[in-house]
């Protein structure tokens, strides 16, 4: 499929798959979306409800993609002084020539450009220390093959939209996500489709509708409650 780099509304770049008219991030602002959905309503929420302030947070990302979510989470781990173990799952890794055209470090923290590069250069399937507070494991894997049990405090569900890949937004996939979370774990996603919410509820999640990022009215946060 043909792919090209485009600039989103906040000046940050993303990858567009032309045949699908689908992007890796919101055209209304890649960085803004990532911060709103995954940091504000995901990481900050989980950090606020953690029982122990020193507790490590374990995160599973569904769709490692451009590495933007991992990058901003690594930077946030430094601000929060919170240790994070981050697992990014991606079936089709992004090409190096595409990564080199992305401007996330330039816009967020230019001094951290080496960190962004390191996120992509470290080998797959190997846990690597990116900073003193952030460890990364990248796994090349189909989402349907994830078999983790009660392993994560937080899931960033950032798959391509249900319009183009409906098979990624089913009860079967959300059951895998539910099983992968620890008790009281949380899943956040940019999607607010009724069919997605119902699929989450069908496997046991308690689902909240929250204010969405720029360009979207709502987003979803799902909790696995004891």
PyMOL commands that set and color helices and strands:
alter all, ss='L'
color gray80, all
select helices_A, chain A and resi 30-49+68-80+96-99+104-108+110-121+143-145+166-168+171-180+194-202
alter helices_A, ss='H'
color red, helices_A
select strands_A, chain A and resi 3-7+13-17+22-23+57-62+84-90+128-131+134-140+152-157+181-189+206-211+218-223
alter strands_A, ss='S'
color yellow, strands_A
deselect
rebuild
show_as cartoon
